Amino acid sequence: MSTVVLVRPGCTDFDEQKRIQGSLELPLNERGQCQLAKVIDAIRDQPVEAVITSPCDPCRSTAEAVAQALDITLKEKKQLCNLDQGLWQGLCVVEIRKKFPRVFKQWEESPETVCPPEGETVEVAFERIAEALRKPLKKYDSFVVVASEPLASLVSCMLRGAVPEDIGDAMFGCCEDHLVEIIQTSGSADDRTGSSELIPLAAAAGNE
């Protein structure tokens, strides 16, 4: 049994504008920086041994802050780069519906089955997530994974042995204060079962 503390970075400007960030690199905005401080408070008492992250922002800067605050090892895994959403990156819903009406209709009905033009499938992303976490799951009893949406939702599904459905909203990032998910997982990297709990940051950090 392993404990994975899944951290979603705070807001970027694209998140607040409901634009798809995908594999583009963007810094945390002012709200995101405030959320980062709450994330650190929320996980400070977790007995984690390392932080595993994508080498791209906003994950990298988030992971660096977490590793420094908790005084633990930081490891970058290129396989944890966010889902590549091709020509949809930088666009909002209205623009995607106008430019790609057929694919957008399929995305509304079953987003996990859609490959954005020149983008990446969920299946391919699932495979690289399993590759990235195979060694950490063997090495550590408890560790942090920093991943942006929608890859974070796929990480959660992989660790819990769940089917990656209903990820449509996650395509547009995450500006909510439920950025920390504690996942108890067991089994192999390719065949796992588990459960999770979302930690609301406002409650974890105290009333403001």
VOBA-1610 file (N, C-alpha, C; in pm, whole numbers, padded with zeros to 5 digits, always signed):
BEGIN
Met+00085-00120+00000Met+00000+00000+00000Met+00088+00124+00000Ser+00058+00219-00089Ser+00130+00346-00095Ser+00031+00461-00077Thr+00082+00572-00024Thr+00003+00694-00015Thr+00061+00796-00112Val-00021+00844-00202Val+00021+00946-00298Val-00058+01073-00270Val+00014+01181-00246Val-00049+01312-00226Val-00045+01382-00361Leu-00159+01384-00428Leu-00169+01442-00562Leu-00201+01591-00549Val-00110+01674-00600Val-00126+01819-00592Val-00149+01876-00731Arg-00256+01950-00745Arg-00282+02024-00867Arg-00233+02167-00846Pro-00151+02221-00937Pro-00105+02359-00919Pro-00222+02456-00914Gly-00200+02571-00854Gly-00304+02673-00849Gly-00328+02738-00983Cys-00405+02844-00981Cys-00453+02908-01104Cys-00343+02974-01186Thr-00358+02964-01316Thr-00287+03048-01412Thr-00391+03139-01477Asp-00345+03234-01557Asp-00440+03322-01626Asp-00530+03242-01720Phe-00475+03138-01785Phe-00555+03055-01875Phe-00668+02985-01798Asp-00639+02938-01678Asp-00742+02872-01598Asp-00858+02966-01572Glu-00828+03087-01531Glu-00932+03183-01498Glu-01008+03229-01622Gln-00944+03226-01737Gln-01008+03261-01863Gln-01078+03142-01928Lys-01071+03025-01862Lys-01129+02901-01916Lys-01072+02868-02054Arg-00941+02885-02065Arg-00871+02846-02187Arg-00793+02717-02162Ile-00779+02637-02265Ile-00705+02512-02251Ile-00555+02541-02251Gln-00489+02500-02145Gln-00344+02520-02135Gln-00267+02404-02197Gly-00314+02281-02171Gly-00245+02166-02226Gly-00098+02163-02188Ser-00013+02145-02287Ser+00131+02134-02262Ser+00203+02268-02266Leu+00128+02379-02280Leu+00190+02511-02278Leu+00237+02543-02136Glu+00345+02618-02124Glu+00396+02658-01993Glu+00345+02796-01956Leu+00287+02806-01837Leu+00238+02933-01785Leu+00270+02941-01637Pro+00302+03061-01586Pro+00328+03075-01442Pro+00198+03083-01364Leu+00206+03057-01234Leu+00093+03082-01146Leu+00064+03232-01144Asn-00064+03267-01142Asn-00096+03409-01124Asn-00108+03440-00975Glu-00156+03557-00941Glu-00161+03599-00800Glu-00248+03504-00717Arg-00362+03465-00770Arg-00448+03371-00698Arg-00378+03236-00682Gly-00309+03193-00788Gly-00237+03067-00782Gly-00129+03065-00676Gln-00060+03177-00657Gln+00042+03186-00554Gln-00019+03174-00415Cys-00137+03234-00396Cys-00206+03222-00268Cys-00248+03077-00244Gln-00294+03011-00350Gln-00334+02870-00337Gln-00213+02782-00304Leu-00098+02814-00361Leu+00023+02737-00334Leu+00057+02738-00185Ala+00046+02854-00122Ala+00073+02863+00021Ala-00023+02774+00100Lys-00149+02767+00057Lys-00247+02683+00124Lys-00217+02535+00102Val-00172+02502-00019Val-00135+02362-00048Val-00026+02315+00047Ile+00076+02398+00064Ile+00187+02361+00153Ile+00137+02341+00296Asp+00050+02430+00343Asp-00008+02414+00477Asp-00088+02285+00488Ala-00159+02250+00380Ala-00247+02132+00382Ala-00169+02002+00390Ile-00049+01999+00334Ile+00026+01873+00329Ile+00148+01872+00421Arg+00166+01977+00498Arg+00287+01989+00580Arg+00306+01873+00677Asp+00195+01819+00727Asp+00205+01711+00826Asp+00202+01571+00764Gln+00196+01564+00631Gln+00198+01434+00565Gln+00341+01379+00566Pro+00360+01251+00598Pro+00495+01194+00605Pro+00551+01157+00468Val+00556+01254+00378Val+00600+01228+00241Val+00752+01229+00231Glu+00803+01149+00137Glu+00948+01131+00124Glu+01006+01202+00002Ala+00924+01238-00095Ala+00975+01299-00218Ala+00861+01368-00291Val+00900+01455-00384Val+00804+01520-00474Val+00840+01480-00616Ile+00741+01429-00690Ile+00759+01392-00830Ile+00678+01489-00914Thr+00738+01547-01017Thr+00669+01653-01092Thr+00704+01653-01239Ser+00618+01715-01316Ser+00650+01751-01454Ser+00758+01858-01452Pro+00844+01862-01556Pro+00946+01967-01563Pro+00890+02100-01613Cys+00759+02107-01639Cys+00698+02227-01699Cys+00618+02305-01595Asp+00614+02437-01612Asp+00532+02521-01525Asp+00386+02515-01569Pro+00295+02525-01469Pro+00317+02566-01330Pro+00355+02453-01234Cys+00371+02330-01285Cys+00403+02218-01195Cys+00540+02233-01131Arg+00640+02266-01212Arg+00777+02270-01160Arg+00791+02370-01046Ser+00742+02491-01065Ser+00757+02593-00960Ser+00677+02554-00835Thr+00562+02491-00854Thr+00484+02443-00740Thr+00561+02336-00665Ala+00616+02240-00738Ala+00691+02130-00676Ala+00816+02180-00605Glu+00883+02278-00663Glu+01002+02334-00599Glu+00967+02397-00465Ala+00855+02469-00460Ala+00812+02533-00336Ala+00774+02428-00231Val+00706+02322-00273Val+00667+02216-00182Val+00791+02143-00127Ala+00882+02108-00217Ala+01004+02036-00175Ala+01087+02118-00078Gln+01098+02248-00104Gln+01175+02334-00017Gln+01107+02348+00120Ala+00976+02366+00121Ala+00903+02385+00247Ala+00906+02259+00333Leu+00902+02141+00268Leu+00899+02015+00341Leu+01037+01951+00355Asp+01138+02014+00290Asp+01275+01965+00295Asp+01284+01820+00248Ile+01231+01794+00129Ile+01234+01660+00072Ile+01287+01665-00071Thr+01317+01549-00126Thr+01376+01536-00258Thr+01276+01572-00367Leu+01327+01639-00472Leu+01246+01674-00588Leu+01297+01598-00709Lys+01207+01530-00780Lys+01243+01457-00900Lys+01151+01497-01014Glu+01209+01530-01130Glu+01131+01566-01247Glu+01113+01445-01338Lys+00992+01431-01390Lys+00959+01323-01483Lys+00890+01384-01605Lys+00957+01376-01721Lys+00898+01434-01840Lys+00767+01366-01878Gln+00749+01240-01832Gln+00626+01167-01862Gln+00504+01228-01792Leu+00527+01319-01696Leu+00417+01383-01625Leu+00380+01519-01685Cys+00436+01552-01803Cys+00392+01673-01872Cys+00242+01662-01901Asn+00175+01774-01901Asn+00030+01773-01915Asn-00012+01717-02051Leu-00138+01673-02058Leu-00194+01620-02181Leu-00177+01721-02294Asp-00116+01678-02403Asp-00097+01764-02520Asp-00229+01774-02595Gln-00286+01893-02598Gln-00416+01912-02661Gln-00408+01986-02793Gly-00288+01978-02854Gly-00272+02019-02993Gly-00324+02157-03026Leu-00406+02163-03130Leu-00456+02292-03179Leu-00561+02354-03090Trp-00606+02281-02988Trp-00702+02338-02893Trp-00634+02425-02788Gln-00505+02412-02772Gln-00434+02484-02666Gln-00442+02636-02689Gly-00479+02706-02583Gly-00495+02851-02590Gly-00635+02896-02625Leu-00722+02800-02659Leu-00859+02835-02700Leu-00958+02816-02586Cys-01069+02891-02592Cys-01178+02872-02498Cys-01287+02789-02563Val-01392+02757-02488Val-01497+02668-02538Val-01561+02722-02665Val-01595+02849-02667Val-01664+02907-02783Val-01577+02894-02908Glu-01448+02918-02894Glu-01358+02910-03009Glu-01343+02766-03058Ile-01336+02671-02967Ile-01323+02530-03006Ile-01450+02484-03077Arg-01566+02522-03024Arg-01693+02483-03087Arg-01703+02539-03229Lys-01654+02659-03251Lys-01662+02721-03382Lys-01563+02660-03481Lys-01440+02634-03436Lys-01335+02587-03526Lys-01337+02436-03548Phe-01385+02361-03447Phe-01381+02215-03456Phe-01517+02157-03414Pro-01626+02189-03486Pro-01760+02151-03441Pro-01782+02001-03427Arg-01732+01920-03519Arg-01756+01776-03514Arg-01684+01712-03395Val-01557+01745-03379Val-01479+01688-03270Val-01529+01741-03135Phe-01571+01866-03134Phe-01621+01925-03009Phe-01748+01854-02963Lys-01836+01819-03056Lys-01958+01748-03019Lys-01924+01614-02954Gln-01827+01543-03011Gln-01783+01416-02953Gln-01724+01440-02814Trp-01648+01548-02800Trp-01586+01581-02671Trp-01692+01608-02564Glu-01802+01676-02602Glu-01909+01702-02505Glu-01973+01573-02456Glu-01983+01473-02545Glu-02050+01348-02512Glu-01958+01249-02440Ser-01831+01245-02481Ser-01738+01146-02425Ser-01595+01198-02438Pro-01554+01292-02352Pro-01425+01359-02369Pro-01305+01267-02364Glu-01316+01156-02290Glu-01201+01066-02278Glu-01169+00993-02409Thr-01263+00997-02506Thr-01241+00927-02634Thr-01184+01019-02741Val-01171+01147-02712Val-01134+01246-02814Val-00985+01273-02814Cys-00928+01280-02935Cys-00791+01329-02953Cys-00799+01463-03023Pro-00770+01573-02955Pro-00774+01704-03020Pro-00682+01704-03142Pro-00714+01782-03245Pro-00630+01788-03365Pro-00483+01813-03330Glu-00396+01726-03377Glu-00251+01732-03352Glu-00217+01717-03204Gly-00310+01660-03127Gly-00289+01641-02985Gly-00260+01497-02949Glu-00294+01460-02826Glu-00258+01332-02767Glu-00382+01264-02711Thr-00388+01133-02720Thr-00502+01060-02666Thr-00484+01035-02516Val-00596+01013-02448Val-00593+00977-02307Val-00518+00846-02288Glu-00534+00753-02380Glu-00467+00623-02369Glu-00315+00638-02366Val-00261+00723-02453Val-00117+00746-02456Val-00071+00811-02326Ala-00147+00909-02277Ala-00113+00976-02152Ala-00114+00878-02035Phe-00211+00787-02034Phe-00220+00686-01929Phe-00095+00601-01925Glu-00044+00564-02042Glu+00075+00479-02050Glu+00197+00550-01993Arg+00212+00678-02023Arg+00332+00747-01973Arg+00320+00780-01823Ile+00197+00796-01773Ile+00179+00813-01629Ile+00225+00687-01555Ala+00183+00572-01605Ala+00223+00445-01543Ala+00375+00430-01544Glu+00438+00471-01654Glu+00584+00463-01664Glu+00651+00556-01563Ala+00597+00677-01550Ala+00657+00776-01460Ala+00649+00735-01313Leu+00541+00665-01276Leu+00518+00634-01135Leu+00560+00494-01094Arg+00603+00414-01190Arg+00639+00275-01159Arg+00747+00267-01050Lys+00857+00337-01067Lys+00966+00332-00970Lys+00931+00401-00838Pro+00873+00521-00840Pro+00836+00584-00713Pro+00741+00499-00629Leu+00649+00429-00693Leu+00555+00345-00618Leu+00624+00228-00550Lys+00736+00184-00606Lys+00814+00077-00543Lys+00907+00132-00435Lys+00957+00253-00457Lys+01061+00309-00370Lys+01006+00375-00244Tyr+00892+00446-00256Tyr+00843+00529-00146Tyr+00712+00475-00089Asp+00697+00488+00041Asp+00569+00457+00105Asp+00470+00571+00087Ser+00523+00695+00080Ser+00438+00812+00065Ser+00514+00921-00009Phe+00452+00977-00111Phe+00519+01083-00188Phe+00416+01174-00254Val+00463+01290-00297Val+00379+01390-00362Val+00396+01380-00513Val+00285+01389-00586Val+00289+01403-00731Val+00224+01537-00765Val+00295+01622-00840Val+00240+01750-00884Val+00207+01738-01032Ala+00081+01755-01067Ala+00037+01741-01206Ala-00077+01838-01234Ser-00074+01896-01353Ser-00180+01988-01395Ser-00299+01911-01451Glu-00416+01975-01448Glu-00533+01916-01512Glu-00523+01934-01664Pro-00569+01833-01742Pro-00643+01714-01698Pro-00555+01594-01662Leu-00420+01609-01673Leu-00335+01495-01641Leu-00353+01450-01497Ala-00375+01546-01406Ala-00393+01510-01264Ala-00510+01415-01247Ser-00620+01438-01316Ser-00735+01349-01306Ser-00701+01210-01360Leu-00617+01204-01463Leu-00574+01075-01516Leu-00482+01004-01418Val-00395+01079-01350Val-00311+01019-01246Val-00398+00958-01137Ser-00500+01032-01094Ser-00590+00983-00991Ser-00660+00855-01036Cys-00708+00854-01159Cys-00775+00736-01212Cys-00681+00616-01216Met-00558+00637-01262Met-00462+00528-01271Met-00433+00469-01134Leu-00413+00555-01034Leu-00379+00509-00900Leu-00496+00438-00832Arg-00619+00476-00867Arg-00737+00414-00805Arg-00792+00298-00887Gly-00734+00274-01005Gly-00786+00169-01091Gly-00920+00204-01151Ala-00944+00335-01173Ala-01073+00382-01224Ala-01065+00411-01374Val-01180+00410-01438Val-01189+00443-01580Val-01186+00595-01595Pro-01104+00650-01686Pro-01093+00797-01699Pro-01210+00858-01773Glu-01324+00863-01705Glu-01444+00924-01763Glu-01468+01060-01697Asp-01556+01139-01759Asp-01599+01267-01701Asp-01481+01360-01673Ile-01389+01369-01768Ile-01275+01459-01750Ile-01292+01589-01828Gly-01412+01610-01882Gly-01436+01728-01966Gly-01403+01858-01897Asp-01455+01878-01774Asp-01429+02003-01703Asp-01282+02021-01672Ala-01211+01910-01650Ala-01068+01917-01617Ala-00983+01966-01733Met-01038+01959-01856Met-00963+02006-01973Met-00927+02153-01959Phe-01007+02227-01883Phe-00987+02371-01871Phe-00920+02408-01739Gly-00841+02316-01684Gly-00763+02346-01566Gly-00845+02342-01439Cys-00791+02401-01335Cys-00854+02394-01203Cys-00829+02523-01127Cys-00937+02593-01093Cys-00923+02713-01010Cys-00994+02696-00876Glu-01037+02574-00847Glu-01104+02548-00721Glu-01002+02533-00608Asp-01050+02536-00485Asp-00962+02518-00369Asp-00961+02372-00323His-00982+02279-00415His-00967+02136-00387His-00850+02085-00471Leu-00731+02131-00436Leu-00613+02102-00517Leu-00532+01984-00463Val-00566+01936-00344Val-00491+01827-00282Val-00581+01703-00271Glu-00531+01591-00319Glu-00605+01464-00313Glu-00514+01359-00251Ile-00557+01299-00142Ile-00481+01193-00076Ile-00531+01059-00128Ile-00442+00982-00192Ile-00481+00857-00256Ile-00409+00740-00189Gln-00485+00644-00144Gln-00431+00518-00093Gln-00440+00417-00207Thr-00327+00362-00246Thr-00325+00277-00364Thr-00241+00152-00341Ser-00279+00044-00408Ser-00204-00081-00398Ser-00207-00153-00532Gly-00119-00252-00548Gly-00110-00325-00673Gly+00010-00281-00754Ser+00015-00320-00881Ser+00126-00282-00969Ser+00096-00148-01034Ala+00197-00088-01098Ala+00179+00041-01164Ala+00078+00031-01278Asp+00061-00089-01334Asp-00029-00108-01447Asp-00166-00163-01407Asp-00181-00205-01283Asp-00307-00264-01239Asp-00325-00234-01090Arg-00383-00118-01060Arg-00391-00073-00922Arg-00535-00058-00877Thr-00553-00060-00747Thr-00682-00031-00686Thr-00658+00066-00571Gly-00758+00146-00539Gly-00737+00239-00429Gly-00856+00330-00407Ser-00838+00423-00314Ser-00941+00520-00280Ser-00875+00656-00259Ser-00956+00762-00261Ser-00897+00894-00246Ser-00989+00986-00168Glu-00929+01094-00119Glu-01003+01197-00044Glu-00952+01333-00088Leu-01044+01420-00128Leu-01008+01557-00162Leu-00999+01641-00036Ile-00894+01721-00026Ile-00874+01806+00091Ile-00902+01951+00053Pro-01007+02014+00108Pro-01035+02155+00079Pro-00931+02245+00144Leu-00868+02329+00066Leu-00756+02408+00117Leu-00799+02510+00222Ala-00913+02571+00203Ala-00956+02673+00299Ala-00970+02613+00439Ala-01026+02493+00446Ala-01042+02428+00576Ala-00909+02386+00632Ala-00820+02337+00544Ala-00690+02291+00591Ala-00605+02405+00641Ala-00618+02521+00579Ala-00532+02634+00612Ala-00593+02724+00720Gly-00717+02698+00759Gly-00782+02783+00857Gly-00862+02894+00792Asn-00950+02955+00863Asn-01032+03062+00808Asn-00952+03187+00786Glu-00984+03257+00677Glu-00912+03380+00644Glu-00997+03499+00683
//
